[in-house]
């Protein structure tokens, strides 16, 4: 029998959204579908392993021995129990989630936030249809045509839900190509500690792992940390990492600025080799009061204004870099030139030579906002030839137009990364700028100040244009004369 392909799995999962369509808001689909997908996957893998051990050992102990499984699935959480229910199905699913969390401490809180027991939104008839739909696919390891297939299908679903949810999609998802670009700029390596302080659904951590694999490194030798404020998104992130087979991670729940949770035994901020993030743009209620009383020394360059938290996240990231750490963060263009408190913070970062590169991106790449953004690359240990310099690149013109969002193409990413690696000037595209020049510009980093992107107007040969005009006038006179001749023949006077 042929194994399940990625394309089959993706279309099957998207069809489950169509079953829910009309019953619940599209921005809520993900919670229910991800929950059922996760439950079915854990159940199928558990049953597969228990049967294999029973067959090999001739003993049924694996159905009861927790040590034989990464996740122990008790009877009331197994799919065969859920799929025969005809009444109170939502309650049965909720109890299955509770049982999984009780048996597996690493799942604590991950599934409890998903409530299937709302009969107005999810009547038994609809849930029976959804469970029947999931019952038709086998998600055991032996039936998957490639090892990371479930994780990839999950990423596909996250993107589809972000598209469907529109503006709300930006709260938990950064476009994959933007993430790919940042990862290629900061180049994580095996053995490193990588953190995303506004982790969303975990895509940046997953792509860091993919990058290390692509470079021939061993991603198992990698520490992944993150923090996420939104409970539902935190759950999605945990499931995303687990479905990618990334069980060795620490994702904390809470507000990174108000209450950083990634702390060492000494209650100090943990430090990382790589930090990667796409914080909310110009967040208004970001936690200024808490920042003024910050006990971690994160805001030594200044407190950002109360209506724009961008530099709060930037300074948090800088504070969590170790002595050779590097960070890539998505920011709105305003952080490059706004004055006041933000200008002072920017000046402090530049004077300490922490800003390595600024990459201008095309507009309308992100969900929920059409404004152009940029990537800041921050580096605590610049190469000697990069010291006291900032690499500035204008990538705003290279993209593919999309129906709702514009998209970075592979060639756009390659062009940016290659230019950054070469660290050389390219006319109208990128420049290596000395800090002295930036200082002369009052530490304003607006890309247009350093890269002239105006198109040169084509020179006009006035004499040739006059000759062309004369020719056209002569042709017009001939045509008019001919037309008047025809009119005369028809009896019309001039």
C-alpha positions in Angstrom: 0.0 0.0 0.0 1.4 3.4 -0.9 2.3 5.8 1.8 0.7 9.2 2.5 2.3 12.0 0.5 2.8 15.6 1.7 0.4 16.9 -1.0 -2.3 14.4 0.1 -1.8 15.4 3.7 -2.0 19.1 3.0 -5.2 18.9 1.0 -6.7 16.6 3.6 -5.9 19.1 6.4 -7.2 22.0 4.4 -10.5 20.1 3.7 -10.9 19.9 7.4 -11.1 23.8 7.5 -13.8 23.6 4.8 -15.8 21.4 7.2 -15.7 24.1 9.8 -16.3 27.0 7.4 -19.4 28.9 8.3 -19.6 27.5 11.8 -16.8 29.4 13.4 -14.6 32.4 12.6 -11.8 31.7 10.2 -9.2 33.1 12.7 -10.3 30.3 15.1 -10.0 27.3 12.7 -6.4 26.7 13.6 -7.0 26.0 17.2 -9.4 23.2 16.5 -7.7 21.6 13.5 -4.3 21.8 15.1 -5.7 20.2 18.3 -7.2 17.3 16.4 -4.2 16.8 14.2 -1.9 16.7 17.2 -4.2 14.3 19.1 -4.5 11.9 16.1 -0.8 12.0 15.5 0.1 11.2 19.1 -2.5 8.4 19.2 -1.4 6.8 15.9 2.3 6.9 16.9 1.5 5.4 20.3 -0.6 2.5 18.9 2.1 1.9 16.1 4.9 1.6 18.7 2.8 -0.5 21.2 1.8 -3.0 18.4 5.4 -3.2 17.2 6.8 -4.0 20.7 3.9 -6.5 21.3 4.7 -8.2 18.0 8.5 -8.4 18.7 8.3 -9.2 22.4 5.1 -11.3 22.4 4.0 -9.2 25.4 1.4 -6.4 25.7 3.3 -4.4 28.4 4.0 -1.5 25.9 0.3 -0.5 26.2 0.9 0.4 29.8 4.6 1.2 30.1 5.2 4.9 29.9 9.0 4.5 29.5 8.5 3.0 26.0 6.9 6.1 24.5 7.9 9.7 24.0 4.2 10.6 24.7 2.1 8.1 26.7 -1.5 8.1 25.4 -4.0 6.8 27.9 -7.1 4.9 26.6 -9.5 7.8 26.9 -7.2 9.9 24.6 -6.8 7.2 21.9 -8.4 7.8 18.6 -10.3 4.5 18.6 -12.1 5.7 21.7 -12.9 9.1 20.4 -14.1 8.0 16.9 -16.9 5.8 18.3 -18.6 8.6 20.3 -21.9 9.9 19.1 -23.0 12.2 22.0 -21.1 14.8 24.0 -18.2 14.5 21.6 -16.7 18.0 22.5 -16.5 16.9 26.1 -14.9 13.6 25.1 -12.2 15.5 23.2 -11.6 18.0 26.0 -11.1 15.0 28.4 -8.7 13.4 26.0 -6.6 16.6 26.1 -6.7 16.7 29.9 -5.6 13.0 30.0 -2.7 13.7 27.7 -1.5 16.7 29.7 -1.8 14.6 33.0 0.3 11.8 31.6 2.9 14.0 29.8 4.3 17.0 31.8 5.9 18.5 28.7 2.4 19.1 27.3 1.2 21.0 30.3 -1.1 23.8 29.2 -0.6 23.1 25.5 -4.0 21.5 24.8 -6.1 22.9 27.7 -6.7 26.2 25.9 -8.6 24.4 23.1 -12.3 24.1 24.1 -14.3 21.7 21.9 -17.3 21.7 24.3 -19.2 24.6 22.7 -22.3 23.0 21.2 -23.5 26.3 19.5 -20.3 26.5 17.5 -19.4 22.8 17.4 -22.5 20.6 17.5 -22.1 16.8 17.7 -23.0 16.4 14.0 -20.2 18.7 12.9 -17.6 17.1 15.2 -18.6 13.6 14.0 -18.0 14.8 10.4 -14.6 16.3 11.5 -13.5 13.1 13.4 -14.6 10.9 10.5 -12.5 13.0 8.2 -9.4 12.7 10.4 -10.1 8.9 10.8 -9.5 8.4 7.1 -5.7 9.2 7.4 -3.1 7.2 9.2 -0.5 9.5 10.8 1.8 6.8 12.1 5.5 7.1 11.3 5.4 4.0 9.0 2.7 5.6 6.8 4.5 8.9 6.1 6.4 9.1 2.9 9.1 11.5 4.4 10.3 12.0 8.0 9.5 15.7 8.5 6.3 15.5 6.6 3.9 16.3 9.4 5.9 19.4 10.5 5.9 20.6 6.9 2.2 20.1 6.5 1.7 21.9 9.8 3.7 24.9 8.5 1.6 24.8 5.3 -1.6 25.0 7.4 -0.2 27.9 9.5 0.4 29.9 6.3 -3.0 29.0 4.9 -4.7 30.1 8.2 -2.7 33.3 8.2 -3.9 34.0 4.6 -7.4 33.2 5.6 -7.4 35.3 8.8 -5.9 38.3 7.0 -4.8 41.0 9.4 -5.1 38.7 12.4 -2.7 36.3 10.7 0.2 38.6 11.3 -0.1 38.0 15.1 1.2 34.5 14.8 2.9 34.1 11.5 5.9 35.8 9.7 6.0 35.1 5.9 8.3 32.1 5.4 10.6 33.9 2.8 11.3 36.8 5.2 12.3 34.3 7.9 14.5 32.4 5.4 16.2 35.7 4.6 17.0 36.5 8.2 18.2 33.0 9.0 20.6 33.2 6.0 21.9 36.6 7.3 22.6 35.5 10.8 23.7 32.0 10.0 23.0 29.8 13.1 25.3 26.8 13.6 25.0 23.5 15.4 25.9 23.7 19.1 24.4 27.2 19.4 21.7 28.6 21.6 19.0 30.2 19.5 16.1 32.4 20.9 13.0 34.1 19.5 11.6 36.4 22.2 8.4 36.9 20.3 8.2 33.4 19.0 4.6 33.3 17.5 4.0 29.9 15.9 7.7 29.0 16.0 8.6 29.4 12.3 11.8 31.2 13.0 13.1 28.4 15.2 12.1 25.7 12.8 13.8 27.5 9.9 17.0 27.9 12.0 17.0 24.1 12.3 16.3 23.7 8.5 19.3 26.1 7.8 21.6 24.1 10.0 20.5 20.8 8.2 21.1 22.5 4.8 24.7 23.3 5.9 25.3 19.7 6.9 25.1 20.4 10.6 23.4 18.4 13.3 20.3 20.3 14.6 20.0 17.9 17.5 23.0 19.7 19.0 21.0 22.9 19.2 19.2 24.7 22.0 15.9 26.4 21.1 14.2 28.9 23.3 11.3 31.3 22.9 8.6 33.3 24.7 5.1 34.1 23.5 2.4 36.2 25.2 -0.7 34.8 23.4 -1.9 31.5 25.0 -3.3 30.1 21.8 -0.3 31.0 19.7 2.0 29.6 22.4 0.1 26.3 22.1 0.5 26.3 18.3 4.2 26.9 18.7 4.7 24.0 21.1 2.7 21.7 18.8 4.6 23.0 15.8 8.0 22.2 17.3 6.9 18.8 18.5 5.4 17.8 15.1 8.8 18.8 13.6 10.4 16.3 16.0 12.0 19.1 18.0 11.3 18.0 21.6 14.3 19.6 23.2 13.1 23.2 23.5 11.9 25.7 26.0 9.0 27.9 25.1 7.8 30.1 27.9 4.4 31.8 28.1 4.2 35.5 29.0 5.1 39.1 28.0 8.8 39.4 27.1 9.1 43.1 28.0 7.0 43.1 31.1 8.1 39.7 32.4 11.0 37.9 30.7 10.8 34.2 31.6 14.0 32.9 29.9 16.2 33.3 33.0 19.1 31.3 34.4 19.4 29.9 37.9 20.8 33.2 39.0 17.5 34.9 37.8 19.5 36.8 35.2 18.6 36.9 31.5 19.9 33.8 29.6 22.3 34.7 26.8 22.3 33.4 23.3 24.5 33.0 20.2 21.6 33.9 17.9 18.4 35.9 18.5 15.8 36.2 15.8 12.4 37.9 16.0 9.6 39.8 14.3 8.0 41.8 17.2 4.7 43.6 16.7 5.3 46.8 14.8 5.2 50.0 16.9 3.2 48.4 19.8 1.4 51.1 21.8 0.8 49.4 25.1 4.2 47.7 25.3 5.0 48.1 29.0 6.8 51.5 29.5 6.0 51.6 33.3 7.7 48.2 33.8 10.6 49.2 31.6 11.3 52.2 33.9 11.6 49.8 36.8 13.4 47.1 34.8 15.7 45.0 37.0 17.6 43.3 34.1 19.4 46.4 32.8 17.9 46.1 29.4 17.2 49.7 28.7 20.5 51.4 29.2 20.3 53.3 25.9 17.0 54.8 26.9 13.3 54.1 27.5 11.3 54.1 24.2 8.2 56.3 23.8 5.0 54.9 25.3 3.3 54.7 21.8 6.0 52.7 20.0 7.7 49.7 21.7 10.0 48.8 18.8 13.3 49.8 20.5 12.1 48.0 23.7 12.3 44.7 21.8 15.6 45.7 20.1 17.2 46.5 23.4 15.9 43.3 25.0 17.5 41.3 22.1 20.8 43.1 22.5 20.7 42.3 26.3 20.3 38.6 25.6 23.2 38.3 23.1 26.4 36.7 24.5 29.8 38.3 23.8 29.8 36.9 20.2 26.1 36.8 19.6 24.3 38.0 16.5 20.6 39.0 16.1 18.2 39.6 13.2 15.0 41.5 13.8 12.2 42.8 11.6 11.4 46.4 12.3 9.2 49.2 10.7 11.3 51.8 8.7 10.4 54.4 11.4 13.1 53.1 13.7 15.7 54.2 11.2 14.9 57.9 11.4 12.4 58.8 14.2 13.9 61.3 16.7 13.3 62.0 20.4 13.9 59.0 22.7 14.2 56.6 19.7 16.9 58.8 18.2 18.9 58.6 21.4 18.6 54.8 21.6 19.6 54.5 17.9 22.7 56.8 18.6 23.7 54.6 21.6 23.4 51.4 19.6 25.5 52.9 16.8 28.2 54.4 19.1 28.7 50.9 20.6 29.0 49.6 17.1 26.3 47.0 17.6 24.5 47.7 14.2 26.0 45.6 11.5 23.5 45.9 8.7 20.2 47.4 7.6 18.3 45.6 4.9 15.3 47.5 3.4 12.5 45.2 2.3 9.7 45.7 -0.2 6.3 47.0 1.0 3.3 44.9 1.7 5.1 41.7 2.7 3.4 41.2 6.0 -0.1 40.4 7.2 -2.0 43.3 8.7 0.2 46.1 7.4 1.3 47.4 4.0 4.1 49.6 5.4 7.7 48.8 4.3 9.9 47.1 6.9 13.6 46.5 7.3 15.8 43.9 8.9 18.3 45.1 11.5 21.3 42.8 11.9 23.0 43.4 15.3 26.4 41.9 16.1 28.4 41.9 19.4 31.5 40.6 17.6 31.9 42.2 14.3 34.7 41.1 12.0 37.6 43.6 12.0 36.8 44.8 8.5 33.2 45.5 9.6 34.0 47.5 12.7 32.8 51.2 12.7 30.8 50.5 9.6 27.2 49.7 8.7 26.1 47.8 5.6 23.0 49.4 4.1 21.0 47.7 1.4 17.9 48.8 -0.4 16.0 45.6 -1.4 12.6 47.4 -1.9 12.4 46.8 -5.6 13.0 43.1 -5.8 9.8 41.0 -5.2 6.9 39.3 -6.8 3.5 40.9 -6.6 0.9 38.8 -4.9 -2.9 39.0 -4.7 -2.9 40.1 -1.0 0.8 40.3 -0.1 3.9 40.8 -2.1 6.4 37.9 -1.9 10.2 37.6 -1.8 11.5 35.2 -4.4 14.5 32.8 -4.0 16.5 35.1 -6.3 15.7 38.1 -4.2 16.9 36.4 -1.1 20.0 35.1 -2.8 20.9 38.6 -4.2 20.6 40.2 -0.7 22.6 37.5 1.1 25.3 37.5 -1.6 25.7 41.3 -1.3 25.8 41.1 2.5 28.4 38.3 2.4 30.6 40.3 -0.1 30.3 43.5 1.9 31.0 45.7 -1.0 29.3 48.8 -2.6 26.9 48.2 -5.5 25.5 51.3 -7.2 21.9 52.1 -6.3 21.6 48.8 -4.3 24.0 48.7 -1.3 26.8 50.6 0.5 29.3 50.1 3.3 28.8 53.3 5.3 31.4 54.6 7.8 30.0 55.6 11.2 31.6 59.0 10.7 29.1 59.6 7.8 26.2 58.4 10.0 27.3 60.7 12.8 27.3 63.6 10.3 23.7 62.7 9.5 22.8 62.9 13.2 22.6 59.1 13.4 19.7 59.1 11.0 19.7 55.7 9.2 17.1 56.4 6.6 18.2 54.3 3.7 17.5 57.0 1.1 20.2 59.1 2.7 22.9 56.6 1.9 21.7 54.9 -1.3 20.6 57.0 -4.3 17.8 55.0 -5.9 16.5 57.7 -8.2 16.3 56.7 -11.8 18.3 58.8 -14.2 16.1 60.5 -16.7 16.8 59.7 -20.3 18.4 62.6 -22.2 16.2 64.0 -24.9 17.6 65.0 -28.3 15.5 68.2 -28.9 16.4 68.5 -32.6 15.4 64.8 -33.3 12.1 65.4 -31.4 11.3 68.5 -33.5 12.1 66.5 -36.7 9.8 63.7 -35.6 7.1 66.3 -34.8 7.5 67.9 -38.2 7.1 64.5 -39.9 4.0 63.7 -38.0 2.5 67.1 -38.9 3.2 66.4 -42.6 1.5 63.0 -42.4 -1.5 64.6 -40.7 -1.8 67.1 -43.5 -1.7 64.4 -46.1 -4.5 62.4 -44.3 -6.6 65.5 -43.8 -6.3 66.4 -47.5 -7.4 62.8 -48.5 -10.3 62.9 -46.0 -11.6 66.2 -47.3 -11.4 64.8 -50.9 -13.7 62.0 -49.9 -16.1 64.3 -48.2 -16.3 66.5 -51.3 -17.1 63.5 -53.4 -19.9 62.6 -51.0 -21.4 66.1 -51.4 -20.1 67.7 -48.2 -18.6 71.1 -48.5 -15.5 72.1 -46.5 
